[in-house]
Each structure stands twice: as structure tokens, then as C-alpha cells.
Amino acid sequence: MKIRKFLRILLLLIGISLFTVPWAQAEEPITIGCPLALDYLYGWDAERGVNLAVEEINAQGGVDINGEKRPFEVVAMDTRDLAPGVPVSESLMTVEKLILQKNADFLIGGPVRSEAAIATMPLLTKYKTISILTTGSLSPKIHQRVKDNYDKFKYQFRIHGEAKQLVKECMDCLMQIHDKYELNRLFVMAQDVEHARKGGEILGKVAGKKGWKMTGMETYPTGTGDFSQGLLKVKKTNAEVISLWMDMPESSILLKQWYDLKIPALPFGSTLCAAEQPGFWEATDGKGEYCLCNVVNAGNAPSNATPWTMDFYNAYKEKWDVAPEGLGTSSSYMAVYVLTDAIERAGTIETDKVIKALEKTDMMGVYGRIRFDPNSHQVIPSNDPKEGAVGSIVQWQDGKRVVVYPKSIAQGEIKLPPWMKE
């Protein structure tokens, strides 16, 4: 009798514990898969941005789906798509593993390389999985494919700027330089990847229509470690601005050589990952001063674009012990909040309903008003944070990244190196 009584009490206690122990009550998590080049800036900063947002949202109980709170779970896997010589197929396998083996409900992040992101789009269709690109992947082909074949590629969204928008921003900034300093000779140095080559070519053509003369263009394989011959061509052709399109870390070598050779042309990174990072000053021993670079979205450098901007900036710095690091940081953070908003409005994680909710997104964020073009699923840009997603071009001045464009959020003005003034 004592044994039976003991067993009844034990079963009663177990039954009570199932309703009181936190892990037993936890709702099934919503899994975010992050296919990213984790050994490179545009990969690790995106992962950090996603994790920061997830931590904040989960601390509030998670995503509210019709009164039921569900937490996010993040699974990041390395696509290696920024590494030299790695085939696109490796990125595709990574995406497929996230969907099939890790049961990702949504994808946020990459692939980072445009070629890999484009190749991934049929997989999204096959598995009916929503992806929000937040880093790298600048090719206009991505949102153009959605627009041209919506029913097939409607699963793809992009929440950050793309190559054509970057060209427009860079051209606007070039005209500011032209108007202030009367410079009008441009030389392009680009990494030998699609978005960089195309971006440099497009910028050259657009600049030509605005009174600029393109004095030359050089392309470099990923991993190149010597740019001196190209820099000497810049000097020989009397170029006054160098347009740099590179997402390889070796681009910091280029800036050191530019400084040592005292090339009389202002370096302007349309995409230049090395110069985006807070550690660039130390990495170049201060030789990167005066370099301009487009960090794509506000929040990746300090500004007062919106009330969210510095809150995000400071939270990121506190958590990771480094300031937001460049393209992919603020956009990856915002993608989680935008997805949360869409799921809560849809009242489900069912794919088609979340797609429709994402298309109706209209919220203020770190870098301005976030809305998507419902036909192409590209974030709508603007120079006014009240109207759209705002970019940021910074210049290194006295060891700091100073936002100099657009004027609506600028924290300073563009300066020339002293040897150009001479």
C-alpha cells in the first residue's frame, strides 16, 4: 500500500511539473536560417545583427501569433561564397540544408555573393520558403526577376540597397565633390565579381553624362594583394577620384599603398568592406584617412537618421564590444523586426499570407521608413528617412567614420587630403 501511495504521489508531482516547468510550457520556436559567409565582414556582421534583434524580441516573449507567443531560434550556416574559388553549388547546398535538415521556417541574410543569391531563388520556389536578403547581394537582377516572374520568385525580398541605388547615391555625392572642389576626373578600380564590375561600369557611364571624364578602369581577382600598378595608372591619367568596388578584405592594402604613394585622387568606396569596419583606422595605421565609403544603410555608422538609429548603434556596441561594422548590420537587425511585424499581422507563419503581409510593411526602423515595392520586393529607398530606406556614405576623419551623405543625416563635410590641396 505504501508503494502504491508513493507512486500516486510521484505521478501527481510529475503531472504538476509538466505545467509548471518553463521548458515544458515553451511554444515551438520559429526557426530563422541564416546562410552567410561567416568568415567575412558581410557574413559575421549580419549574423550579429540577427542575433541582437532575436534576443530583444525573445526577451519580450517572442512573436505574438493570435495571442500565442513563440520565440525565434537562429541557425547560421557558412556558405563560404565570398571565399576565392568556392563554387556557387556550395551555397546552394547550405541553403538546402537549412531548409531540409534544420527546418528553417524563414531565411534571413544571404547568400552574400550576388551570383549565389540569384542561383538560390529557384530553391526558394521549390520549398516555398521566404528569404529576406540583408547583406551583399547587390545585383539588380534579383528584384528584377521577382518583378518579371512574380508567381515563381515571390519568395525573395531584399531589405537593403542594391547596385543601381548605390550608383545613384555615389553619383549624388560625386556631384557634391564636383561642386565644392571642381573635380571631374574618375578612375574605377573593381573586384572581378558581377556587382562590382557592373557597378563600376554603370557609374562610369552615368558620371560621363554628368560632366565627369572616366580616365580608366582596372579589375582585380578576389584575393589580390598588390594594387600599386593600378594606382600609378590613376596618377598617370590625372584622375581626381578613385571609385572603388571591392568586398574583399585585401582592399585595406590598396588604401595603404594609396597613402604611401601619395596618389592625388580621393578614394571613394562604392562598396569597400575594409573601410566600413570600425577597426579600419588601426588596420591601416591611419593611412585610410580621407577615404569615403558607402555603408549602404544608416545605422552602420553613427547618425540621427531616426530615433531607432543610435539605440541600435549603442545596443550593438554593448553586446558585441564593437560598433556596427558595415553593410548587412542594421539591415539584418531590421529584417527580424520586419518579419515579426509581418507574422503578427498575418496571424500565422503560412508562407503566402506572410508574403502578402510583408508586401504591406510600413514601419519606421533604424534607417528610415521600411516599405517594399509589392511587385519586385525591393526595399523602397529615399534620401529622406521619413519616406524610405536611407543610405549612408562616410568619410574617415581623425580616426572616426563621419556620415557626409545624404545631407538629411550628414554629421560633417567631405575633406581632401593635404597633398591634393597642394
C-alpha positions as CSV (number, residue, x, y, z in Angstrom):
1,M,0.0,0.0,0.0
2,K,2.9,2.4,0.9
3,I,4.5,1.7,-2.5
4,R,1.2,2.4,-4.4
5,K,0.7,5.6,-2.4
6,F,4.2,6.7,-3.2
7,L,3.8,6.0,-6.9
8,R,0.5,8.0,-7.0
9,I,2.2,11.0,-5.3
10,L,5.2,10.7,-7.7
11,L,2.9,10.7,-10.8
12,L,1.0,13.6,-9.4
13,L,4.2,15.6,-9.0
14,I,5.3,14.7,-12.5
15,G,1.9,15.9,-13.8
16,I,2.2,19.2,-12.0
17,S,5.8,19.7,-13.2
18,L,4.7,19.4,-16.8
19,F,2.5,22.5,-16.3
20,T,5.0,24.5,-14.2
21,V,8.5,23.9,-15.6
22,P,9.3,26.7,-18.1
23,W,10.7,24.4,-20.8
24,A,7.5,22.3,-20.7
25,Q,5.4,25.4,-21.4
26,A,7.6,26.8,-24.1
27,E,5.9,27.1,-27.5
28,E,7.6,25.7,-30.6
29,P,10.2,28.2,-31.8
30,I,10.2,29.8,-35.3
31,T,13.4,28.9,-36.9
32,I,15.4,31.6,-38.8
33,G,18.0,30.1,-41.1
34,C,21.0,32.4,-41.9
35,P,23.0,31.3,-45.0
36,L,26.1,33.6,-44.6
37,A,29.8,33.8,-45.4
38,L,30.7,33.7,-41.7
39,D,34.4,34.3,-42.1
40,Y,33.8,37.7,-43.8
41,L,32.5,41.0,-42.7
42,Y,29.3,40.8,-44.7
43,G,28.6,37.5,-43.0
44,W,29.5,37.9,-39.4
45,D,28.0,41.4,-39.0
46,A,24.7,40.1,-40.4
47,E,24.6,37.2,-38.0
48,R,25.3,39.5,-35.1
49,G,22.5,41.9,-36.3
50,V,20.0,39.0,-36.5
51,N,21.0,37.6,-33.1
52,L,20.7,41.0,-31.4
53,A,17.2,41.5,-32.7
54,V,16.2,38.0,-31.8
55,E,17.5,38.4,-28.3
56,E,15.5,41.6,-27.9
57,I,12.3,40.1,-29.3
58,N,12.6,36.9,-27.3
59,A,13.1,38.9,-24.1
60,Q,9.6,40.3,-24.7
61,G,8.2,36.8,-25.0
62,G,8.7,36.2,-28.8
63,V,6.3,36.7,-31.7
64,D,2.7,37.2,-30.9
65,I,0.6,34.9,-33.2
66,N,-3.1,35.4,-32.3
67,G,-2.2,35.7,-28.6
68,E,0.3,32.8,-28.6
69,K,3.9,33.9,-28.0
70,R,6.5,31.9,-30.0
71,P,10.3,32.6,-29.7
72,F,12.7,32.8,-32.5
73,E,15.6,30.4,-32.9
74,V,18.6,31.2,-35.1
75,V,20.6,28.7,-37.1
76,A,23.5,30.1,-39.1
77,M,25.5,28.1,-41.6
78,D,28.6,29.1,-43.6
79,T,28.0,29.5,-47.4
80,R,31.7,30.3,-48.0
81,D,30.5,32.3,-51.0
82,L,32.9,35.1,-50.5
83,A,36.0,32.9,-50.4
84,P,38.1,32.7,-53.6
85,G,37.4,29.6,-55.8
86,V,34.4,28.3,-53.9
87,P,31.7,27.3,-56.4
88,V,28.1,28.6,-56.2
89,S,26.9,25.0,-55.7
90,E,28.3,25.1,-52.1
91,S,25.9,28.0,-51.2
92,L,23.0,26.1,-52.7
93,M,23.8,23.0,-50.6
94,T,24.0,25.2,-47.5
95,V,20.6,26.8,-48.2
96,E,19.1,23.3,-48.8
97,K,20.5,22.0,-45.6
98,L,19.0,24.9,-43.6
99,I,15.5,24.2,-45.1
100,L,15.5,20.4,-45.1
101,Q,17.8,19.4,-42.2
102,K,17.5,22.4,-39.9
103,N,13.8,23.0,-40.7
104,A,14.2,26.7,-41.2
105,D,10.8,28.5,-41.4
106,F,12.4,31.6,-42.9
107,L,15.8,32.7,-44.3
108,I,17.4,36.0,-43.4
109,G,20.8,37.1,-44.6
110,G,22.4,35.7,-47.8
111,P,23.8,34.1,-49.8
112,V,26.1,37.1,-49.8
113,R,27.5,36.9,-53.3
114,S,25.0,38.1,-56.0
115,E,25.7,35.1,-58.2
116,A,24.9,32.7,-55.3
117,A,21.8,34.6,-54.3
118,I,20.4,34.5,-57.9
119,A,21.1,30.8,-58.1
120,T,19.3,30.2,-54.8
121,M,16.0,31.7,-56.0
122,P,14.6,28.5,-57.7
123,L,15.3,26.7,-54.4
124,L,13.1,29.1,-52.6
125,T,10.3,28.4,-55.1
126,K,10.8,24.6,-54.8
127,Y,10.5,24.7,-51.0
128,K,8.1,27.7,-50.8
129,T,10.5,29.4,-48.3
130,I,10.6,33.2,-47.8
131,S,14.0,34.7,-47.9
132,I,14.9,38.3,-46.9
133,L,18.3,39.3,-48.3
134,T,20.1,41.7,-45.9
135,T,23.8,41.7,-46.9
136,G,25.9,41.7,-50.0
137,S,23.8,40.5,-53.0
138,L,23.7,43.9,-54.7
139,S,22.7,42.8,-58.2
140,P,19.6,44.5,-59.7
141,K,18.8,41.1,-61.3
142,I,17.5,39.8,-58.0
143,H,14.5,42.1,-57.7
144,Q,14.1,42.3,-61.5
145,R,13.5,38.5,-61.6
146,V,10.8,38.9,-58.9
147,K,9.1,41.7,-61.0
148,D,9.4,39.7,-64.3
149,N,8.1,36.4,-62.9
150,Y,6.3,37.2,-59.6
151,D,4.5,33.9,-59.2
152,K,7.7,31.9,-59.4
153,F,10.1,34.2,-57.4
154,K,7.7,36.0,-55.0
155,Y,9.5,34.3,-52.0
156,Q,12.5,36.6,-52.4
157,F,12.7,40.0,-50.6
158,R,15.6,42.4,-50.2
159,I,15.7,44.9,-47.3
160,H,18.9,46.8,-48.2
161,G,20.1,48.9,-51.1
162,E,21.3,47.4,-54.4
163,A,23.8,48.4,-57.1
164,K,21.7,50.9,-59.0
165,Q,20.7,52.7,-55.8
166,L,24.4,52.7,-54.7
167,V,25.4,54.2,-58.1
168,K,22.8,56.9,-57.6
169,E,24.0,57.7,-54.1
170,C,27.6,57.7,-55.2
171,M,26.8,60.0,-58.2
172,D,25.0,62.4,-55.9
173,C,28.0,62.5,-53.6
174,L,30.4,62.9,-56.6
175,M,28.4,65.9,-57.7
176,Q,28.8,67.4,-54.2
177,I,32.5,66.9,-54.6
178,H,32.5,68.4,-58.1
179,D,30.5,71.5,-56.9
180,K,32.8,72.0,-53.8
181,Y,36.2,71.2,-55.2
182,E,35.7,71.3,-59.0
183,L,36.9,67.7,-59.5
184,N,35.7,65.8,-62.6
185,R,38.1,63.0,-63.5
186,L,37.2,59.5,-62.4
187,F,39.1,56.2,-62.4
188,V,37.4,52.9,-61.4
189,M,39.1,50.0,-59.6
190,A,36.8,47.0,-59.2
191,Q,36.9,43.5,-57.8
192,D,36.3,40.9,-60.6
193,V,32.8,39.9,-59.4
194,E,29.4,40.7,-61.1
195,H,28.1,43.5,-58.9
196,A,31.4,45.3,-58.7
197,R,32.2,45.2,-62.4
198,K,28.7,46.2,-63.4
199,G,28.5,48.9,-60.7
200,G,31.8,50.4,-61.8
201,E,30.7,50.4,-65.5
202,I,27.3,51.9,-64.7
203,L,28.9,54.6,-62.6
204,G,31.3,55.5,-65.3
205,K,28.5,55.9,-67.8
206,V,26.3,57.9,-65.5
207,A,29.2,60.1,-64.5
208,G,30.1,60.8,-68.1
209,K,26.6,62.2,-68.6
210,K,27.1,64.5,-65.6
211,G,30.3,66.1,-66.9
212,W,32.8,63.6,-65.5
213,K,35.6,62.0,-67.5
214,M,36.4,58.3,-66.8
215,T,40.1,58.0,-67.3
216,G,40.3,54.2,-66.9
217,M,39.1,51.0,-65.2
218,E,41.0,48.1,-63.7
219,T,39.5,44.9,-62.3
220,Y,41.2,42.6,-59.8
221,P,40.6,38.9,-58.9
222,T,39.4,38.2,-55.4
223,G,42.4,37.9,-53.0
224,T,44.6,40.4,-54.9
225,G,47.3,41.8,-52.6
226,D,49.0,44.4,-54.7
227,F,47.3,47.4,-56.3
228,S,50.4,49.7,-56.9
229,Q,50.4,49.4,-60.7
230,G,46.7,50.4,-60.9
231,L,47.3,53.3,-58.5
232,L,50.2,54.5,-60.7
233,K,47.7,54.5,-63.7
234,V,45.4,56.6,-61.6
235,K,48.2,59.1,-61.2
236,K,49.3,58.9,-64.8
237,T,45.8,59.6,-66.1
238,N,45.4,62.6,-63.8
239,A,42.3,61.1,-62.2
240,E,41.0,63.1,-59.2
241,V,38.6,60.5,-57.7
242,I,39.1,56.7,-57.5
243,S,35.8,54.8,-57.5
244,L,36.4,51.5,-55.5
245,W,34.1,48.5,-55.8
246,M,35.5,45.7,-53.6
247,D,34.2,43.5,-50.8
248,M,37.5,41.7,-50.2
249,P,39.5,42.5,-47.0
250,E,42.6,43.0,-49.1
251,S,41.2,46.3,-50.2
252,S,42.9,47.7,-47.0
253,I,46.2,47.1,-48.7
254,L,45.1,49.3,-51.6
255,L,44.5,52.2,-49.2
256,K,47.9,51.8,-47.5
257,Q,49.5,51.9,-51.0
258,W,47.4,54.9,-52.0
259,Y,48.7,56.8,-48.9
260,D,52.3,55.7,-49.2
261,L,52.4,56.7,-52.9
262,K,50.5,60.0,-52.2
263,I,48.2,59.4,-55.1
264,P,46.5,62.8,-55.8
265,A,43.0,61.3,-56.1
266,L,40.3,60.9,-53.5
267,P,39.4,57.2,-52.7
268,F,35.7,56.6,-52.8
269,G,34.4,53.1,-51.9
270,S,31.1,52.5,-53.6
271,T,31.4,49.1,-51.8
272,L,34.6,48.8,-49.8
273,C,34.3,46.4,-46.9
274,A,37.7,47.1,-45.3
275,A,36.9,50.8,-44.9
276,E,33.5,50.1,-43.5
277,Q,34.8,48.5,-40.3
278,P,35.5,50.4,-37.1
279,G,38.9,48.8,-36.9
280,F,40.0,50.2,-40.3
281,W,41.9,53.1,-38.8
282,E,44.1,50.8,-36.7
283,A,44.4,48.2,-39.6
284,T,45.9,50.9,-41.9
285,D,47.8,52.8,-39.2
286,G,45.7,55.8,-40.0
287,K,46.6,55.7,-43.7
288,G,42.9,55.3,-44.6
289,E,42.1,58.8,-43.6
290,Y,40.0,60.8,-46.1
291,C,38.7,57.5,-47.7
292,L,35.0,57.6,-48.4
293,C,32.8,54.5,-48.4
294,N,29.2,53.7,-48.8
295,V,27.9,51.6,-45.8
296,V,24.6,51.3,-47.7
297,N,22.2,51.9,-44.8
298,A,22.0,54.3,-41.9
299,G,22.9,52.8,-38.5
300,N,26.0,51.2,-39.8
301,A,27.8,54.4,-38.8
302,P,26.6,56.9,-36.1
303,S,23.9,59.4,-37.2
304,N,20.5,60.6,-36.1
305,A,18.5,59.3,-39.1
306,T,15.6,58.1,-36.8
307,P,15.1,57.6,-33.1
308,W,16.0,54.0,-33.6
309,T,19.4,54.7,-35.2
310,M,21.6,55.4,-32.1
311,D,19.6,53.0,-29.9
312,F,20.5,50.2,-32.3
313,Y,24.1,51.5,-32.7
314,N,24.7,51.6,-28.9
315,A,22.9,48.2,-28.3
316,Y,25.1,46.5,-30.9
317,K,28.3,48.1,-29.5
318,E,27.4,47.0,-26.0
319,K,26.6,43.4,-27.0
320,W,29.4,42.8,-29.4
321,D,32.1,45.2,-28.0
322,V,32.4,46.8,-31.4
323,A,30.4,49.4,-33.3
324,P,28.1,48.3,-36.2
325,E,30.5,47.2,-38.8
326,G,29.1,47.9,-42.3
327,L,26.8,46.6,-45.0
328,G,24.5,44.0,-43.5
329,T,24.5,45.1,-39.9
330,S,21.5,47.4,-39.5
331,S,19.6,45.7,-42.3
332,S,19.9,42.2,-40.8
333,Y,18.7,43.6,-37.4
334,M,15.7,45.3,-39.1
335,A,14.8,42.2,-41.1
336,V,13.9,40.3,-37.9
337,Y,11.7,43.1,-36.7
338,V,10.0,43.4,-40.2
339,L,9.4,39.7,-40.2
340,T,8.0,39.8,-36.7
341,D,5.6,42.6,-37.7
342,A,4.5,40.7,-40.9
343,I,3.9,37.4,-39.0
344,E,1.9,39.2,-36.3
345,R,-0.3,40.9,-38.9
346,A,-0.7,37.7,-40.8
347,G,-1.6,35.8,-37.7
348,T,0.4,32.8,-39.0
349,I,3.7,31.7,-40.4
350,E,1.9,30.3,-43.5
351,T,4.1,31.4,-46.5
352,D,1.6,33.1,-48.8
353,K,-0.1,35.0,-46.0
354,V,3.3,36.2,-44.7
355,I,4.3,37.3,-48.2
356,K,1.2,39.4,-48.5
357,A,1.9,40.9,-45.1
358,L,5.5,41.7,-46.0
359,E,4.3,43.5,-49.1
360,K,2.2,45.7,-46.9
361,T,5.0,46.5,-44.5
362,D,5.1,50.2,-43.5
363,M,7.2,50.8,-40.3
364,M,9.9,53.1,-39.1
365,G,13.2,51.5,-38.4
366,V,16.9,52.1,-37.9
367,Y,17.5,53.6,-41.4
368,G,14.1,55.1,-42.1
369,R,10.7,54.1,-43.3
370,I,10.7,50.5,-44.3
371,R,8.4,49.5,-47.2
372,F,8.8,47.0,-50.1
373,D,7.8,47.5,-53.7
374,P,5.0,45.0,-53.9
375,N,5.9,44.0,-57.4
376,S,9.7,43.5,-57.0
377,H,10.0,43.0,-53.2
378,Q,12.9,45.5,-53.2
379,V,13.0,47.9,-50.2
380,I,12.0,51.4,-51.3
381,P,14.9,53.9,-50.9
382,S,14.9,57.6,-50.2
383,N,17.2,60.4,-49.1
384,D,14.6,61.3,-46.5
385,P,14.3,58.8,-43.7
386,K,10.6,59.8,-43.3
387,E,9.9,58.5,-46.8
388,G,12.1,55.4,-47.3
389,A,15.3,53.5,-46.5
390,V,18.2,55.9,-46.3
391,G,21.8,55.1,-47.2
392,S,25.0,56.4,-45.7
393,I,28.3,57.5,-47.1
394,V,31.0,58.1,-44.6
395,Q,34.5,59.6,-44.7
396,W,37.3,58.7,-42.3
397,Q,38.3,61.8,-40.5
398,D,40.6,61.8,-37.4
399,G,40.0,58.2,-36.7
400,K,36.2,58.3,-37.0
401,R,33.6,57.4,-39.6
402,V,31.8,60.6,-40.3
403,V,28.5,60.5,-42.3
404,V,28.8,63.0,-45.1
405,Y,25.8,61.9,-47.3
406,P,22.9,62.3,-47.6
407,K,22.6,65.9,-46.3
408,S,19.4,64.9,-44.3
409,I,21.6,62.9,-41.9
410,A,25.1,64.2,-42.5
411,Q,27.4,64.7,-39.5
412,G,30.2,66.5,-41.4
413,E,31.5,67.6,-44.8
414,I,33.9,65.9,-47.2
415,K,37.6,66.8,-46.9
416,L,40.5,66.4,-49.3
417,P,43.9,65.0,-48.3
418,P,46.6,67.8,-48.0
419,W,48.6,66.5,-51.0
420,M,45.6,67.1,-53.2
421,K,45.2,70.6,-52.0
422,E,48.8,71.2,-52.9
